[in-house]
Amino acid sequence: MRSLRAGRFTYLVLGLFTAGSLFPLVWTAIAASRNSTRLAQTPPPFWFGGNLGHNLQVAWTDANMGTALLNTVIVAGTVTAGTVLFSTLAGFAFAKLRFRGQRTLMALVVGTMLIPPQLSVVPLYMLIAKLSWTDRLQAVILPTLVGAFGVFFMRQYLVHALPIELVEAARTDGASSLRVMWHVVFPAARPAMAVLGMLTFVMAWNDFFWPIVALTQNGSPTVQVALTGLGRGYIPDQSVIMAGALLGTLPLLLVFIVFGRQIVGGIMQGAVKG
């Protein structure tokens, strides 16, 4: 079989797409290294200045970024683990188990995806207020531990990726439900779990709408809530705002750099052949 090799045009196209993808991040770093006066000039700067360290320090102090990053790691990590676990369990139940009302319940789960999240803000805030969870991390974590998209995503994957014969064989060998999940379902669902975990972590890290309602900047802020404090004032310092945005983005990039190979490895190795 003839091997395929990339030509110059392929590398040119990939290089252009890579440069276009990296440009917003690079320009954020450039803006964070300048001052507001230079950013307001025309044309804007396209190379680094000498104020990056100072702006990062100001953003770190003014936005309470240390606490915000720790809180966001806790929230995003817990939400990702809970979403992947519960979505896989529910997806397996909807995909391979037979029980009364299965189609109706699945339709209700999918139907919740059609409801705008803004409609649930008032009753949800009333609930956490009654539980005295206002400005606490559990107010952000618990409502998002599992979502309809994750359940639907895992269900659709397991319908085709997990042969029912494997489950029946494990049952015949006397495996309990817990062992079936651990030794049969989770290995088969590993690729989808990796993708769902990556998407959920990014969404939880960048979530702004509900955390800004449930949390405050001076209490238990996440990164997105803490960054709102940098934009206050009669004349906001755009360079400091960019420095804060850079601080909030770098940990997410670090996660992809460290765990990117493991995620790709799980996608390549976790498939089950029927």
C-alpha positions as CSV (number, residue, x, y, z in Angstrom):
1,M,0.0,0.0,0.0
2,R,1.4,3.4,-1.0
3,S,2.1,5.6,2.0
4,L,0.6,9.1,1.9
5,R,3.0,12.0,2.4
6,A,2.1,15.6,3.1
7,G,3.3,18.1,0.5
8,R,4.3,21.8,0.8
9,F,0.7,22.9,0.2
10,T,-0.5,20.8,3.2
11,Y,2.1,22.3,5.5
12,L,1.3,25.8,4.2
13,V,-2.4,25.3,5.0
14,L,-1.7,23.8,8.4
15,G,0.7,26.6,9.2
16,L,-1.9,29.2,8.3
17,F,-4.5,27.6,10.5
18,T,-2.1,27.2,13.4
19,A,-1.0,30.9,13.1
20,G,-4.7,32.0,13.0
21,S,-5.5,29.9,16.1
22,L,-2.6,31.2,18.1
23,F,-3.0,34.8,17.1
24,P,-5.6,35.7,19.8
25,L,-3.5,34.2,22.5
26,V,-0.3,35.9,21.3
27,W,-2.0,39.3,20.9
28,T,-3.4,38.9,24.4
29,A,0.1,38.5,25.7
30,I,1.3,41.4,23.6
31,A,-1.5,43.6,25.0
32,A,-0.7,42.5,28.5
33,S,2.9,43.6,28.1
34,R,1.9,47.2,27.1
35,N,-0.1,50.0,28.8
36,S,-3.5,51.4,28.1
37,T,-2.1,54.4,26.4
38,R,-0.2,52.4,23.8
39,L,-3.2,50.1,23.3
40,A,-5.4,53.1,22.4
41,Q,-3.1,54.2,19.7
42,T,-3.4,53.4,16.0
43,P,-2.0,51.2,14.7
44,P,-2.1,48.9,17.8
45,P,1.1,47.2,19.0
46,F,2.1,43.9,17.4
47,W,5.2,43.2,19.5
48,F,5.9,42.7,23.2
49,G,6.5,45.6,25.5
50,G,8.2,45.7,28.9
51,N,5.2,45.9,31.3
52,L,4.2,42.2,31.3
53,G,5.6,41.4,34.7
54,H,4.1,44.5,36.3
55,N,0.6,43.9,34.7
56,L,0.6,40.3,35.7
57,Q,1.4,41.2,39.3
58,V,-1.3,43.9,39.4
59,A,-3.9,41.5,37.9
60,W,-2.8,38.7,40.4
61,T,-3.3,41.0,43.4
62,D,-6.4,43.0,42.3
63,A,-8.3,40.0,41.1
64,N,-7.3,37.7,44.0
65,M,-6.2,35.3,41.3
66,G,-4.5,32.8,43.5
67,T,-7.7,31.9,45.3
68,A,-9.7,32.1,42.0
69,L,-7.4,29.7,40.3
70,L,-7.6,27.2,43.2
71,N,-11.4,27.5,43.3
72,T,-11.6,27.0,39.5
73,V,-9.4,23.9,39.6
74,I,-11.7,22.4,42.3
75,V,-14.9,23.3,40.5
76,A,-13.7,22.2,37.0
77,G,-12.1,19.0,38.3
78,T,-15.1,18.0,40.4
79,V,-17.6,18.8,37.7
80,T,-15.6,16.9,35.1
81,A,-15.2,13.8,37.2
82,G,-18.9,13.8,38.2
83,T,-20.1,14.5,34.7
84,V,-18.0,11.7,33.1
85,L,-18.9,9.2,35.8
86,F,-22.7,9.9,36.0
87,S,-23.1,10.3,32.3
88,T,-21.4,7.0,31.6
89,L,-23.6,5.2,34.1
90,A,-26.7,6.8,32.8
91,G,-25.6,6.4,29.2
92,F,-25.0,2.7,29.7
93,A,-28.4,2.2,31.3
94,F,-30.2,3.9,28.4
95,A,-28.1,2.1,25.8
96,K,-28.0,-1.5,27.0
97,L,-30.6,-2.0,29.8
98,R,-34.3,-2.5,29.3
99,F,-36.7,-1.0,31.8
100,R,-40.2,0.5,31.8
101,G,-40.4,4.1,30.6
102,Q,-36.9,4.0,29.0
103,R,-37.8,5.9,25.9
104,T,-39.9,8.5,27.8
105,L,-37.1,9.2,30.2
106,M,-34.6,9.5,27.4
107,A,-36.9,11.9,25.6
108,L,-37.2,14.0,28.8
109,V,-33.4,14.1,29.2
110,V,-33.0,15.3,25.6
111,G,-35.9,17.7,26.1
112,T,-34.1,19.5,28.9
113,M,-31.4,20.5,26.4
114,L,-34.0,22.8,24.8
115,I,-34.7,24.8,27.9
116,P,-32.6,28.0,28.1
117,P,-30.4,28.0,31.2
118,Q,-31.6,31.6,32.0
119,L,-35.0,30.2,32.9
120,S,-33.7,28.2,35.8
121,V,-31.6,30.9,37.4
122,V,-34.3,32.3,39.7
123,P,-35.5,29.0,41.2
124,L,-32.0,27.6,41.4
125,Y,-30.8,30.7,43.3
126,M,-33.8,30.5,45.6
127,L,-32.8,26.9,46.3
128,I,-29.2,27.6,47.1
129,A,-30.2,30.6,49.3
130,K,-32.4,28.3,51.4
131,L,-29.5,25.9,51.7
132,S,-27.2,28.7,52.7
133,W,-24.9,27.9,49.9
134,T,-24.6,31.4,48.5
135,D,-21.0,32.3,47.7
136,R,-19.9,28.7,48.2
137,L,-18.3,26.4,45.7
138,Q,-21.0,23.7,46.0
139,A,-23.5,26.2,44.6
140,V,-21.6,26.0,41.3
141,I,-20.5,22.3,41.5
142,L,-23.7,20.4,42.4
143,P,-26.1,21.9,39.7
144,T,-23.6,20.9,37.0
145,L,-22.4,17.5,38.1
146,V,-24.4,15.8,35.3
147,G,-26.0,17.2,32.2
148,A,-28.3,16.1,29.4
149,F,-25.6,16.4,26.8
150,G,-23.2,14.1,28.6
151,V,-25.9,11.4,29.1
152,F,-27.0,11.7,25.4
153,F,-23.4,11.7,24.2
154,M,-22.4,8.5,26.2
155,R,-25.7,6.8,25.3
156,Q,-25.1,7.3,21.6
157,Y,-21.5,6.1,21.8
158,L,-22.2,3.0,23.9
159,V,-25.1,1.9,21.6
160,H,-22.6,1.0,18.9
161,A,-19.2,0.6,20.8
162,L,-20.3,-1.8,23.5
163,P,-21.6,-5.2,22.2
164,I,-24.3,-6.6,24.4
165,E,-22.6,-10.0,24.2
166,L,-19.7,-8.7,26.4
167,V,-22.2,-7.6,29.1
168,E,-24.0,-10.9,28.9
169,A,-20.8,-12.9,29.1
170,A,-19.7,-11.0,32.2
171,R,-23.1,-11.6,33.8
172,T,-22.8,-15.3,32.9
173,D,-19.4,-15.4,34.6
174,G,-21.0,-14.1,37.8
175,A,-19.8,-10.5,37.6
176,S,-21.7,-8.0,39.7
177,S,-23.0,-4.8,38.3
178,L,-20.0,-2.9,39.7
179,R,-17.5,-5.3,38.1
180,V,-19.4,-5.1,34.8
181,M,-19.1,-1.3,34.9
182,W,-15.4,-1.3,35.9
183,H,-14.1,-4.1,33.6
184,V,-16.4,-4.0,30.6
185,V,-18.3,-0.6,30.3
186,F,-15.5,1.8,31.3
187,P,-12.8,0.3,29.0
188,A,-15.3,0.4,26.1
189,A,-16.4,3.9,26.9
190,R,-12.8,5.3,27.5
191,P,-12.6,7.2,24.2
192,A,-15.9,8.9,24.7
193,M,-15.1,9.6,28.3
194,A,-11.9,11.3,27.3
195,V,-13.7,13.5,24.8
196,L,-16.5,14.3,27.2
197,G,-14.0,15.0,30.0
198,M,-12.1,17.4,27.9
199,L,-15.2,19.3,26.7
200,T,-16.6,19.4,30.2
201,F,-13.4,20.7,31.8
202,V,-13.2,23.5,29.2
203,M,-16.8,24.5,29.7
204,A,-16.6,24.4,33.5
205,W,-13.3,26.5,33.5
206,N,-14.9,29.1,31.2
207,D,-18.3,29.1,32.7
208,F,-19.4,32.7,33.7
209,F,-23.2,33.0,33.7
210,W,-24.1,30.9,36.8
211,P,-20.9,31.5,38.8
212,I,-21.3,35.3,38.6
213,V,-24.8,34.9,40.0
214,A,-23.9,32.4,42.8
215,L,-20.4,33.7,43.7
216,T,-18.8,37.1,44.5
217,Q,-15.4,38.4,43.8
218,N,-14.6,38.9,47.5
219,G,-15.9,35.5,48.7
220,S,-15.1,32.3,46.7
221,P,-14.6,33.5,43.1
222,T,-13.7,31.4,40.1
223,V,-11.4,32.8,37.5
224,Q,-14.2,34.3,35.3
225,V,-15.8,35.9,38.3
226,A,-12.5,37.3,39.6
227,L,-11.7,38.8,36.1
228,T,-14.8,41.0,36.4
229,G,-13.1,43.0,39.1
230,L,-10.4,44.1,36.7
231,G,-12.9,45.9,34.4
232,R,-14.3,48.2,37.1
233,G,-13.5,51.8,37.4
234,Y,-14.1,55.0,35.4
235,I,-11.3,54.1,33.0
236,P,-10.5,50.4,33.0
237,D,-6.9,49.5,32.5
238,Q,-7.1,47.3,29.4
239,S,-3.6,46.0,29.7
240,V,-4.3,44.7,33.2
241,I,-7.5,43.1,32.0
242,M,-5.5,41.3,29.3
243,A,-3.0,40.2,31.8
244,G,-5.7,38.7,34.0
245,A,-7.2,37.0,30.9
246,L,-3.7,35.6,30.2
247,L,-3.4,34.3,33.8
248,G,-6.8,32.6,33.5
249,T,-5.9,30.9,30.2
250,L,-2.4,29.6,30.9
251,P,-3.5,26.8,33.3
252,L,-6.0,25.6,30.7
253,L,-3.2,25.4,28.2
254,L,-1.0,23.6,30.7
255,V,-3.6,20.9,31.2
256,F,-3.7,20.3,27.4
257,I,0.0,20.2,27.2
258,V,0.4,17.7,30.1
259,F,-2.6,15.5,29.5
260,G,-3.0,15.9,25.7
261,R,-1.0,12.7,24.9
262,Q,-3.0,10.7,27.5
263,I,-6.3,11.9,26.1
264,V,-5.2,11.0,22.5
265,G,-3.9,7.6,23.8
266,G,-7.2,6.8,25.4
267,I,-9.0,7.7,22.3
268,M,-6.8,5.4,20.2
269,Q,-6.5,2.5,22.6
270,G,-9.9,2.4,24.3
271,A,-12.1,1.2,21.4
272,V,-13.6,-2.2,21.6
273,K,-14.0,-4.3,18.5
274,G,-17.1,-6.4,18.3
